[in-house]
Amino acid sequence: MKRPNCASMRSASFIGCVLWLASLAHLDKAAAKTALADPSSEVPTIENWRPSRALYWLSANHLVWIAGRQGSSGGEDTLLSWTKKDGTRRLKDLVHFPPCLEPSQTSLLVDIKGPAGTSKEYRLSVPGVIRLEPVEKDSLKTCQTRFTALFQLNRFVTLADSEFNTVGIRRSVGGRPPHFAILDANHVETIRTLDPDISLDSPPLAFQRFGNQYIAYPHYSFDRRRALGKQLPGIPVFSIGPDTNVNVTWVPWTPWSTVGAYDFALSRTGLIASVTQGLRKTAPESGIYTAKDGWSQLRSADVTPSTLRLSHDGCRIAWREIDRQNRPSIRVAELC
């Protein structure tokens, strides 16, 4: 597999990149295998709406996203949905962006345009079919700010919730090591030590409907990956299941995991990685990878890692990518 292109980096990063890649010589066996047959397909768009980064699975089959375009009076946003059976549908025009995914992950709060410049808040859900139901005013704001008090009072780095509990990451406080705090409905905490410590590495934390589990991992910078290369076996991905036990899976150091941005999802078939080197013409390492039967590349593309989404049954992933004409699109891959 081709190494990352150090020549495109600034001088200090260039030197570090060269030294780091030289240290990777012994890792060739851990590099991704030959790319598999691409299992993904592009989700059709309609009326030249360009997909944003706001992408949501509301079930095993229903994918919803926000798309935008330039209208006669400026930028416009709309809500689109897709199922394999029905294809792409345009639902409603939006007023406020972004919407808010509720803890159950089966519904989305949105603010919909009405006549004469008015708007009304709705809950979008899919109990078999897509349904829009009015909700109380400011429900969207309440959803978006529900963690404010916890952040202020409990020194959390990040938080995520579900209909079952809330999980946060704290740095070392008062002699207590960095840890996960798992809060039940009464905010009674269960503490799980965070080892290795990822609290200083901008860790994303998210609830996955599949397995009713949370996942968290560090967003290591290039320099951090270089420094940790001989201390850790790879990038740690933590998962917390309904039993509140913490498991760690390691993503090995390979040419595609040591440079650039990345995000992960824990599917029915194992870990999925979305990686970008930010170099469309010289970085075939950018794309989607699967840990099934050893790390292999599912698709080589200029993906947007933060848009990687897993369906509720753990068998489909969706993401946003950009082609060489700077045209964004959404793709869906069947995993099982």
N, C-alpha and C positions, 0 to 999 in steps of 0.2 A: 504493500500500500504506500502511496506517495506521502512523503513527509510534509508538514505544514510549511508554508512559504515564508521563511524568516526574512527574506529580502524586502518584503513589503512593510517591515516594522521599522520604528525609529531606532536610532543608533544603540541606546542602552538596552532596549528590548531585543534588538538584533543580536547583540552579543550573548544575552541571556538565552535567547532562543537557540542559538547555535550550540552553546554549551549543554543546554537541556536535551536537545535532540541527540547530541553525542552520547549522553548518559543513557539514552533509551535503546542503545544497540542490543542490550541483552533482553529487551522486551519484545522482540520481533515475534516470538512464538505466541505472545498474548494479544497481538494485533488482531483486528477483525478478520474473519474469513472472507473468501470471495463473496461478492455481493449476491444475495439471493434474488430470485425472480421477484420483481416489484409487485406486491399484492394490493397496491393502492389504486384508486381512481379519482379523478377530479369531480368535485361536486359542481353541477351546473349552476351558473348564476343567471340572473334575469335582468334585463333592462340596464345593463352596464353598471350595476351596483358592485362596488369594490369592497371585499370583505375587510373588516377591521381586525383587531386582535381580540375582540370580545367574542368568545366562542364557548358554547355550553352544551353538554349532553344533559337532557332532562329525563332520559330513560335509556334502555338498551338500544332503542331504534331512532329516537328523536334528537336531532341536532339543531340547535338554534344559534344564530349569530347576528351581529350588527354589521350592516354594510352602509357605505356612504357614497355620495356623488355630488357633483356641482350642479345646483339647480339655478333657475332664473334669478332667485333672490339669495344665492349663496349656498353654503354647504347644507346637505340634507342627510339625515340618518334614517334608516328603516330597519325593520326586524324581518329576517328571513328564516325559514325552517326547511329541513330536509329529512326525508326517510327514504330508505331504499325502495320501498313500494310506491310512494307518491311523488318522489322527486322533490324539486325545490319549489317553495311557495313563498310569496310575499305576504306578510301578515299585516303590520301596521307601521305608520311613520312615528318616530320617536321625538320627544321634546328634550328630555334630559339624558345625558350619556355620562357614565355607564349605567346600565340597570344593576340590580342586585340579586345574586343567586341566594336563595334562602337555604338554611342549614340542611333541610332534607335533600337538597339538590334535585328535587323533582319539580320545582317551581321557580319562577323568575319574576321579580317586581319591576315593572316598567312604567314610564310616563308617556301616555299616548296623546298625539295631537287631536284636538277637537275643532269644531267650527269657530271661526272668527278669533283665532289666536288662543283659544282655551285649551286646556289639557286636563287629563284625568288619569289617576294611577290605577293600574290593573295588576292582577296576578295571572301570569301565563303558566299553565300546567298542562300535562299530557296524560290524563287518566284514560289511555286508549286513543283518544283524539285530542287535538290541541284545543284548549279552552281558555278564554279570557274572562276574568271575573273582576268587577270593581272592588277596590279596597279603600280603607280609610285614608284621608289626606295625610301626607307625611309618612306613610308606611315605608316608602322608599328611603327617605332620610334616616328613619329609625333603623332600618336594616343596614344601611351603609355605615352607621356610627355606633353599632352595638358593642364594639370592643373598646370604645374610648375610655370608659371608666376603668376597665381592667388594665389597660396600658398605663394609665396615670397612677394607679394605686399599687400595682404589682410588679413593675419593672420588667415587663415582658419584652423580648426582642421581637417576637411575632406570635400571632394567635390564629387558630382556626377552630371551627365548631361544626357540630352535626346535631341531629335531633336527639342524640344520646348524651353527649358531653362536650366539653371545650378543652382544647389542649394548647399549651403555650410553651415557649422556650425562654428560659431565664439565664442570664450570665451569672458568674460567681458573685454571691451576695452574702455578707455577714459570715464568712467562713464556709458557707455551703457551696459545693462545687456546681458548675453549670449543670442544668437539669431540665427535663420535661416536667411540667406540672399538668396533671390531668384533673380537671375540675368537674364534679358531678353537678346535678341540678341545683344543689344547695351550696355550691362553690366549695365543697370539701375537697382538699387536694390529695392526690396520690403522686408521690415524687419518684421519678426514674432518672438515675444519673445519666448524663450526656457524655459518652466516651466513645470516640474522641470528641473533644469540644469543638462544636461548629458554630457556637453562638456569636462569634466575631466575624463570620464569613457570610453575612447576608442570607441566612438560610430560608428558603421558601418552606412553608408548612401548609399542607392541604389535606382535606378529607376526601377519600375516594369511596364512592358508593359501593363499588365492587369490594367485597370482603369487609365492608364497614371499618376501614382502617385509615389511619393517617400516615402520610409519608413526609419525611423531611431530609434535607441534604444540604451540604454547603455549596455556595457559589464561589468556589476558589478562584482567585485571580491567577494569572499566569505565573507570577512570582511565588505565590503560595504553593502552587502545584510543583514548581521546581524545587522549593525548599522541603516539601513534604515527600518528595519522590522516593527517598531512601528511608523514610520513617514509617510510612503507611503503605499498605498493599494497593491502594487505589482511592477512589472517591467513596466515602461511606454513604449509604442510603438507609435511613432508619424507617422502620414501620412499626406502628402501634395498633394492635388489634383490639377487639372487644374485651379481651382479658386484661388489657392495659400492659401486657408485657411488651418489651422493646426488642426488636430484632434488627440486626445490621447485615446488609448485603454490600459487598464491595464491587465497585466498577473498576476493573484493572486499568493501570496506566498503559495507554496505547497512543499511537500518533493522533488518533481522533479525539481522545479524551484529555489531552494535555495542553491543547491550545484552543482558544475560542470559548463561546458561550454554550451552555447545555442546560437541559432540564430532563426530568425522568417521570415515568409513570410505572406502576406495578400492576401488570395485566394478568390475566388468567394463565398466560404462557410464560410469565416471568417479566423481568425488567425491560422497559423500553426507554431508549435514549433519543433525544432530539438535540442535534449538535450543529452549530454553524461556526465556520472559520472566518466568515465575513469576506471571503474572497471568491466570487462566483466563478471566475475563469480558471483559478489555479488551486482550488480546494475541493477535490472530489470527496474528501472526508466529510464534508457537510452533508447532513441528511438524517435519516431515521435508522436506528440500530435496534436489534433484538438480542437478548441474552439467551434465548432458547437454543439449546445444543451448542453453546459457545457463542460469543459475540459475532454477529454478522450484520452487514448493512442491508436494510430492506429497500432503501431509496436514497440516491444521491441527488440532493437539491439544496437550494438556498432557503432553508426552513427558518421559521421564527420560533425558537425553542420554547418561549413562554406560552405559546398557543397550543402545546401538546395537551390533548384531552382524551380521557378514557371513558368509554361507555359504561353504563351501570352493570352490565354483565361481564365486563372485563375482556370482551372479545373484539371490540373495535376501537381504533384510535382515529383521531382527527387532528389536523394541524393546518396552519397557514404557511404558504411558501411564496416566493417571488421568482418569476422567470427572468430570462435575460433581457426582456423588454420592459422590466420593472412592473410587470403585471401581477398583482397578488391573486392567489386562488386558494381554495380549501380542498384538501384531499382527505379521503377516508380509506383506511386499510382494514381488511378483515384478518384477524389473527387466529381465529379458531371457529 
